[in-house]
């Protein structure tokens, strides 16, 4: 009798789970960042009628761990504010709901926070800059292409947020936006408002003694898996008066010709913030050389801070042979901690992991990134397991970068951050 009552209780609990009551809140928290009308996902989940046909596929994706896309292992020292992972109870809830026929429950209105006409997730921008029709051919590979756009800002301007709207998402490898202050040597002499392809040496041209952040400063990057998010309520990125915006564009042709009209939106702060946010790409290994037929090659990169800072975000970046990355902090008081551990890296979903509370990195903190690669035929995405693979622009080459966003005082000098100046791609000095 007791067993019968327990069975009835659990059956009743499962049957009580409905889309409106239990499932919808989980989808809103963990899936709606992509599954909205016009979002990056191939289908929208704004109401029950849109969700119901996909119920079985949702169940399978959740139980297999492919969705929601979140590749960070649990147990790191800090929580992430964009954590999309599901708890065991949430997975069980979805499974039970689907197994019992995916009932709707009380009808609800469609989720309207991301309406079909909402072009920008972060709201109406102060200015937008558009790529002027990049022609993507059917076949590649394509070199890095660049576009210099004058911003015509008459005063130093703090940017509290920025957002990419990618037009030809299926054919893009990445799109980076850099700020070039007046007098910078970065791509000096190339025409403005015209797409061009410089050599690696031309990309690396640098004046003797030129400070790293006076040459260029990363504003925002897009890779597959990008999701727009404001930085900090009391933090922003700085664009000096008279600066240019430089797009670094890389496309992967997919068999169809297309014209890309991607855009970047900027949101200005109304006053100088308390903190300045720096996006840096200097925690990387430019000397990696992955031998042929090697399943577990490990590349290491490190940097030491000469000034204190706080860590806002980390984004691991490798190409198709990359399978894992871990970034650890070694503090001057001998403490160690794992900042991010991505044991199953996915080139098609490169998440930026944003900390709930920026982590304090005291002066003398050493940051170490370890990246693992599989250069064998067991890696289904490997274009050539018999090649020795080195750093390079193309997806068939490799990279090891842990993109970081650091937080410093708004008046601090960013060029004093590093104990030793990082090695840069193609940099030469006059």
VEXDREN-2710 file (C-alpha; in Angstrom, 1 decimal):
% VEXDREN-2710
k/r/px/py/pz
1/UNK/0.0/0.0/0.0
2/UNK/2.8/2.4/0.9
3/UNK/4.6/1.7/-2.5
4/UNK/1.3/2.4/-4.3
5/UNK/0.8/5.7/-2.5
6/UNK/4.4/6.8/-3.3
7/UNK/4.0/5.9/-7.0
8/UNK/0.8/7.9/-7.2
9/UNK/2.5/10.9/-5.4
10/UNK/5.4/10.9/-7.9
11/UNK/3.2/10.4/-10.9
12/UNK/0.9/13.2/-9.7
13/UNK/4.0/15.5/-9.3
14/UNK/5.2/14.7/-12.8
15/UNK/1.8/15.2/-14.4
16/UNK/1.5/18.6/-12.6
17/UNK/4.5/19.9/-14.6
18/UNK/3.3/22.1/-17.4
19/UNK/4.9/24.5/-19.9
20/UNK/3.2/27.5/-18.3
21/UNK/3.9/26.6/-14.7
22/UNK/7.4/25.0/-14.5
23/UNK/9.0/24.7/-18.0
24/UNK/8.6/28.3/-19.3
25/UNK/10.6/29.9/-16.4
26/UNK/13.5/27.5/-17.1
27/UNK/13.4/28.4/-20.8
28/UNK/13.3/32.1/-20.1
29/UNK/16.3/31.9/-17.8
30/UNK/18.5/29.5/-19.8
31/UNK/17.4/29.5/-23.4
32/UNK/15.8/32.8/-24.4
33/UNK/19.2/34.5/-24.8
34/UNK/19.3/32.8/-28.2
35/UNK/15.8/31.3/-28.9
36/UNK/13.9/34.5/-29.7
37/UNK/12.6/35.9/-32.9
38/UNK/15.6/37.0/-34.9
39/UNK/18.1/35.4/-32.5
40/UNK/21.1/33.3/-33.2
41/UNK/19.2/30.0/-32.7
42/UNK/17.4/28.5/-35.7
43/UNK/14.0/28.4/-33.9
44/UNK/12.3/30.8/-31.5
45/UNK/10.7/29.7/-28.2
46/UNK/8.5/32.7/-27.4
47/UNK/5.3/30.8/-26.7
48/UNK/4.0/27.3/-26.2
49/UNK/3.0/26.9/-29.9
50/UNK/6.6/27.4/-30.9
51/UNK/8.1/25.2/-28.1
52/UNK/5.8/22.2/-28.4
53/UNK/7.0/20.9/-31.8
54/UNK/10.5/20.9/-30.4
55/UNK/9.8/19.2/-27.1
56/UNK/11.4/15.9/-27.8
57/UNK/14.5/17.6/-29.4
58/UNK/14.7/19.9/-26.3
59/UNK/14.7/16.8/-24.1
60/UNK/17.4/15.1/-26.1
61/UNK/19.6/18.1/-26.3
62/UNK/19.3/18.8/-22.5
63/UNK/20.0/15.2/-21.5
64/UNK/23.0/14.9/-23.9
65/UNK/24.5/18.2/-22.6
66/UNK/24.6/19.9/-26.0
67/UNK/22.1/22.5/-24.9
68/UNK/22.0/25.0/-23.3
69/UNK/25.6/25.6/-24.6
70/UNK/27.8/26.0/-21.5
71/UNK/31.2/24.4/-21.5
72/UNK/32.7/25.5/-18.2
73/UNK/33.1/22.8/-15.6
74/UNK/31.5/23.4/-12.2
75/UNK/33.7/24.0/-9.1
76/UNK/35.7/27.1/-10.2
77/UNK/36.4/29.8/-7.7
78/UNK/33.9/32.3/-9.1
79/UNK/30.3/32.2/-10.3
80/UNK/29.4/33.5/-13.7
81/UNK/26.5/35.9/-14.3
82/UNK/25.7/34.4/-17.8
83/UNK/25.7/30.8/-16.6
84/UNK/23.2/28.9/-18.8
85/UNK/23.8/25.5/-17.4
86/UNK/20.8/23.5/-16.0
87/UNK/20.7/21.9/-12.6
88/UNK/19.9/18.2/-12.2
89/UNK/16.4/19.0/-11.0
90/UNK/15.8/21.3/-14.0
91/UNK/16.9/18.6/-16.4
92/UNK/14.7/16.1/-14.6
93/UNK/11.8/18.5/-14.9
94/UNK/12.1/18.9/-18.6
95/UNK/12.5/15.2/-19.1
96/UNK/9.4/14.5/-17.1
97/UNK/7.4/17.2/-18.8
98/UNK/8.2/15.7/-22.3
99/UNK/7.6/12.1/-21.1
100/UNK/4.1/13.1/-20.0
101/UNK/3.0/14.6/-23.2
102/UNK/4.4/18.2/-22.9
103/UNK/1.2/19.7/-21.5
104/UNK/0.6/23.5/-21.8
105/UNK/-1.2/24.3/-18.5
106/UNK/-2.8/27.7/-18.3
107/UNK/-2.4/29.6/-21.5
108/UNK/0.1/32.5/-21.3
109/UNK/1.1/35.4/-23.5
110/UNK/4.1/35.2/-25.8
111/UNK/7.4/36.4/-24.3
112/UNK/7.7/39.9/-25.7
113/UNK/10.9/41.2/-24.2
114/UNK/12.7/40.3/-27.4
115/UNK/10.1/41.2/-30.1
116/UNK/10.7/40.6/-33.8
117/UNK/11.3/44.3/-34.4
118/UNK/13.8/44.7/-31.6
119/UNK/17.0/45.1/-33.6
120/UNK/19.3/45.7/-30.6
121/UNK/19.1/43.6/-27.4
122/UNK/20.6/46.4/-25.3
123/UNK/18.1/49.0/-26.5
124/UNK/18.5/52.1/-28.7
125/UNK/22.2/52.9/-29.3
126/UNK/23.8/56.3/-29.3
127/UNK/25.6/55.6/-32.6
128/UNK/25.9/52.6/-35.0
129/UNK/28.7/51.7/-37.4
130/UNK/28.0/49.4/-40.4
131/UNK/30.3/47.2/-42.5
132/UNK/29.7/48.6/-46.0
133/UNK/28.7/45.4/-47.9
134/UNK/31.6/42.9/-47.6
135/UNK/31.3/40.5/-50.6
136/UNK/31.7/36.9/-49.3
137/UNK/32.5/34.5/-52.2
138/UNK/31.4/30.9/-52.4
139/UNK/34.8/29.5/-51.6
140/UNK/37.8/30.4/-49.4
141/UNK/40.0/30.7/-47.5
142/UNK/39.8/34.5/-47.1
143/UNK/42.5/36.7/-45.5
144/UNK/41.8/39.1/-42.7
145/UNK/40.2/42.2/-44.0
146/UNK/40.1/45.6/-42.3
147/UNK/38.0/48.7/-42.4
148/UNK/38.9/52.1/-40.7
149/UNK/35.9/54.2/-39.7
150/UNK/36.3/57.7/-38.3
151/UNK/34.1/58.2/-35.3
152/UNK/34.3/62.1/-35.3
153/UNK/34.1/62.3/-31.5
154/UNK/35.1/65.7/-30.4
155/UNK/35.6/64.7/-26.7
156/UNK/36.9/61.7/-24.8
157/UNK/33.9/59.4/-24.6
158/UNK/33.1/56.6/-22.2
159/UNK/31.3/53.6/-23.7
160/UNK/29.2/51.7/-21.1
161/UNK/28.2/48.9/-23.6
162/UNK/28.5/47.8/-27.2
163/UNK/26.7/45.3/-29.3
164/UNK/27.3/43.5/-32.6
165/UNK/24.5/42.7/-34.9
166/UNK/25.9/40.1/-37.3
167/UNK/24.3/39.9/-40.7
168/UNK/25.8/36.8/-42.4
169/UNK/26.3/34.8/-39.2
170/UNK/26.8/31.5/-41.0
171/UNK/29.8/32.7/-42.9
172/UNK/31.7/34.6/-40.2
173/UNK/34.8/33.5/-38.3
174/UNK/35.1/36.6/-36.2
175/UNK/34.7/40.3/-36.2
176/UNK/36.8/42.5/-33.9
177/UNK/36.4/46.2/-33.3
178/UNK/39.5/48.1/-32.2
179/UNK/39.9/51.7/-31.1
180/UNK/42.8/53.6/-32.7
181/UNK/43.7/56.9/-31.0
182/UNK/45.1/59.8/-33.0
183/UNK/48.8/59.4/-33.8
184/UNK/48.7/55.6/-33.6
185/UNK/51.0/53.6/-35.9
186/UNK/48.3/50.8/-36.2
187/UNK/47.5/50.4/-39.9
188/UNK/48.9/53.9/-40.4
189/UNK/48.6/55.2/-44.0
190/UNK/45.8/52.9/-45.1
191/UNK/42.6/54.6/-46.4
192/UNK/39.6/55.2/-44.3
193/UNK/36.1/53.9/-45.1
194/UNK/37.5/51.4/-47.6
195/UNK/38.0/47.6/-47.0
196/UNK/41.6/46.5/-47.5
197/UNK/43.9/43.5/-46.8
198/UNK/47.3/44.4/-45.2
199/UNK/50.2/42.0/-44.9
200/UNK/51.1/40.6/-41.5
201/UNK/54.1/43.0/-41.3
202/UNK/51.8/45.9/-42.1
203/UNK/49.4/44.8/-39.4
204/UNK/52.3/44.7/-36.9
205/UNK/53.9/48.0/-37.8
206/UNK/54.8/49.9/-34.6
207/UNK/56.7/53.1/-33.7
208/UNK/59.7/52.7/-31.3
209/UNK/58.6/53.3/-27.7
210/UNK/54.9/53.5/-28.6
211/UNK/52.8/52.3/-25.6
212/UNK/50.8/49.1/-26.2
213/UNK/47.4/50.7/-25.6
214/UNK/48.2/53.9/-27.4
215/UNK/48.7/51.8/-30.5
216/UNK/45.3/50.1/-30.4
217/UNK/42.7/48.9/-27.9
218/UNK/40.2/46.2/-28.3
219/UNK/36.6/47.4/-27.9
220/UNK/34.6/44.3/-28.6
221/UNK/34.9/41.0/-30.4
222/UNK/32.4/38.6/-32.0
223/UNK/32.8/34.9/-32.4
224/UNK/30.1/32.2/-32.7
225/UNK/28.4/32.0/-29.4
226/UNK/28.7/35.8/-28.7
227/UNK/25.9/37.3/-26.6
228/UNK/25.7/41.0/-25.9
229/UNK/25.9/42.1/-22.3
230/UNK/26.6/45.4/-20.5
231/UNK/29.9/45.5/-18.7
232/UNK/29.5/47.1/-15.3
233/UNK/27.2/49.7/-13.8
234/UNK/30.2/51.7/-12.7
235/UNK/32.6/50.7/-15.5
236/UNK/33.1/51.7/-19.1
237/UNK/35.6/51.6/-22.0
238/UNK/37.3/54.8/-23.2
239/UNK/37.5/56.2/-26.7
240/UNK/39.7/59.2/-27.0
241/UNK/38.6/62.2/-29.0
242/UNK/39.5/61.9/-32.7
243/UNK/39.8/58.1/-32.6
244/UNK/39.0/55.8/-35.4
245/UNK/37.2/52.5/-35.1
246/UNK/38.9/49.6/-36.9
247/UNK/37.0/46.5/-37.9
248/UNK/39.1/43.3/-38.3
249/UNK/37.0/40.9/-40.3
250/UNK/37.4/37.2/-41.1
251/UNK/34.9/35.2/-43.0
252/UNK/34.7/31.4/-43.7
253/UNK/32.9/31.0/-47.1
254/UNK/30.3/28.2/-47.0
255/UNK/29.4/27.5/-50.6
256/UNK/27.1/30.5/-51.0
257/UNK/27.8/34.0/-52.1
258/UNK/26.6/36.6/-49.7
259/UNK/27.0/40.3/-48.8
260/UNK/27.6/41.1/-45.2
261/UNK/26.2/44.3/-43.6
262/UNK/27.0/43.6/-39.9
263/UNK/26.8/46.5/-37.5
264/UNK/28.2/47.7/-34.2
265/UNK/26.2/49.7/-31.7
266/UNK/27.7/52.0/-29.1
267/UNK/26.1/53.1/-25.8
268/UNK/27.6/56.1/-24.2
269/UNK/28.0/56.7/-20.5
270/UNK/26.5/60.0/-19.2
271/UNK/29.5/60.6/-16.9
272/UNK/33.0/59.4/-16.3
273/UNK/32.8/56.0/-14.5
274/UNK/34.6/54.9/-11.5
275/UNK/36.4/52.1/-13.3
276/UNK/37.9/51.6/-16.8
277/UNK/37.5/48.3/-18.5
278/UNK/40.2/46.9/-20.7
279/UNK/39.8/44.1/-23.2
280/UNK/43.1/42.4/-23.8
281/UNK/44.3/39.5/-26.0
282/UNK/47.8/39.2/-24.6
283/UNK/47.4/35.9/-22.6
284/UNK/48.4/33.7/-25.6
285/UNK/51.0/31.4/-27.0
286/UNK/52.3/32.6/-30.4
287/UNK/55.0/29.9/-30.5
288/UNK/52.7/26.8/-30.4
289/UNK/53.7/24.0/-32.7
290/UNK/51.4/21.0/-32.6
291/UNK/53.1/17.8/-33.9
292/UNK/51.2/15.5/-36.3
293/UNK/49.1/12.7/-34.9
294/UNK/49.2/14.1/-31.4
295/UNK/46.1/13.6/-29.3
296/UNK/47.0/15.7/-26.2
297/UNK/49.3/18.5/-27.1
298/UNK/49.4/21.2/-24.3
299/UNK/50.2/24.9/-25.0
300/UNK/50.9/27.2/-22.1
301/UNK/50.7/31.0/-21.9
302/UNK/51.3/33.3/-18.9
303/UNK/51.5/36.9/-17.9
304/UNK/52.2/38.7/-14.6
305/UNK/50.5/41.8/-13.5
306/UNK/52.6/44.8/-12.4
307/UNK/49.6/46.6/-11.0
308/UNK/46.4/45.4/-9.3
309/UNK/43.3/44.8/-11.4
310/UNK/40.0/42.9/-11.3
311/UNK/39.0/40.2/-13.7
312/UNK/35.6/40.7/-15.3
313/UNK/35.5/38.0/-18.0
314/UNK/37.5/35.3/-19.8
315/UNK/36.9/34.0/-23.3
316/UNK/38.9/30.9/-24.5
317/UNK/39.8/31.0/-28.2
318/UNK/41.2/28.2/-30.2
319/UNK/40.4/26.7/-33.6
320/UNK/39.1/23.3/-34.6
321/UNK/41.9/21.2/-33.0
322/UNK/41.4/22.8/-29.6
323/UNK/39.6/20.7/-27.0
324/UNK/40.2/22.2/-23.6
325/UNK/41.4/25.3/-21.8
326/UNK/42.0/26.2/-18.2
327/UNK/43.1/29.6/-16.8
328/UNK/44.5/29.7/-13.3
329/UNK/45.7/32.5/-11.0
330/UNK/48.8/32.3/-8.9
331/UNK/48.7/35.0/-6.3
332/UNK/51.7/36.7/-4.6
333/UNK/50.6/35.2/-1.2
334/UNK/51.1/31.7/-2.7
335/UNK/47.4/31.0/-3.1
336/UNK/46.2/29.4/-6.3
337/UNK/42.8/29.1/-7.9
338/UNK/41.1/28.1/-11.1
339/UNK/39.4/31.0/-12.8
340/UNK/37.9/29.0/-15.7
341/UNK/38.0/25.3/-16.7
342/UNK/36.6/24.4/-20.1
343/UNK/37.2/20.6/-20.6
344/UNK/35.1/20.4/-23.8
345/UNK/35.9/23.5/-25.9
346/UNK/33.5/24.1/-28.9
347/UNK/34.8/26.2/-31.7
348/UNK/31.2/26.8/-32.9
349/UNK/30.2/28.2/-29.5
350/UNK/32.9/30.4/-28.0
351/UNK/31.4/31.7/-24.7
352/UNK/32.6/34.7/-22.9
353/UNK/32.4/33.8/-19.2
354/UNK/31.4/36.9/-17.2
355/UNK/32.0/36.8/-13.5
356/UNK/29.2/37.8/-11.1
357/UNK/31.7/39.7/-9.0
358/UNK/35.0/40.7/-10.7
359/UNK/37.9/38.9/-9.1
360/UNK/40.6/40.8/-7.4
361/UNK/44.0/40.2/-9.0
362/UNK/46.7/41.8/-6.7
363/UNK/50.0/43.2/-8.0
364/UNK/52.2/40.3/-8.8
365/UNK/49.4/37.9/-9.8
366/UNK/50.5/35.4/-12.4
367/UNK/47.9/34.2/-14.9
368/UNK/48.5/30.9/-16.6
369/UNK/46.5/29.5/-19.5
370/UNK/46.8/25.9/-20.5
371/UNK/45.2/24.8/-23.8
372/UNK/44.8/21.2/-25.0
373/UNK/44.7/20.1/-28.7
374/UNK/43.8/17.0/-30.6
375/UNK/45.7/16.7/-33.9
376/UNK/44.6/13.2/-34.8
377/UNK/42.0/11.6/-37.1
378/UNK/39.9/11.0/-34.0
379/UNK/39.1/14.7/-34.0
380/UNK/36.3/14.8/-36.6
381/UNK/36.9/18.5/-37.3
382/UNK/40.7/18.1/-37.9
383/UNK/41.5/19.2/-41.5
384/UNK/44.9/17.4/-41.6
385/UNK/46.2/15.2/-38.8
386/UNK/49.5/14.8/-40.6
387/UNK/50.4/18.5/-40.4
388/UNK/52.5/20.3/-37.9
389/UNK/50.2/23.1/-36.8
390/UNK/51.3/26.5/-35.8
391/UNK/49.8/29.9/-35.0
392/UNK/47.9/31.4/-38.0
393/UNK/44.9/33.3/-39.1
394/UNK/43.0/30.6/-40.9
395/UNK/40.8/28.0/-39.2
396/UNK/43.1/25.3/-40.5
397/UNK/45.9/26.9/-38.4
398/UNK/45.7/27.2/-34.7
399/UNK/45.5/29.8/-31.9
400/UNK/45.7/29.9/-28.2
401/UNK/44.2/33.1/-26.7
402/UNK/42.5/33.7/-23.4
403/UNK/40.7/37.0/-24.0
404/UNK/40.4/38.9/-20.8
405/UNK/38.5/41.9/-19.6
406/UNK/40.2/43.7/-16.7
407/UNK/38.9/46.4/-14.5
408/UNK/41.2/49.2/-13.3
409/UNK/40.7/52.7/-11.9
410/UNK/39.3/55.1/-14.5
411/UNK/42.4/57.3/-14.2
412/UNK/45.0/54.5/-14.1
413/UNK/47.6/54.0/-16.9
414/UNK/46.8/50.7/-18.7
415/UNK/50.3/50.5/-20.1
416/UNK/51.7/49.9/-16.5
417/UNK/49.7/46.7/-16.1
418/UNK/52.3/44.2/-17.4
419/UNK/55.5/43.2/-15.7
420/UNK/56.9/42.4/-19.1
421/UNK/55.5/43.7/-22.4
422/UNK/53.6/40.9/-24.2
423/UNK/54.9/39.5/-27.5
424/UNK/52.6/40.7/-30.2
425/UNK/51.7/39.3/-33.6
426/UNK/53.9/40.7/-36.4
427/UNK/55.1/43.6/-34.3
428/UNK/58.2/45.4/-35.6
429/UNK/59.8/48.5/-34.2
430/UNK/61.4/51.4/-36.1
END
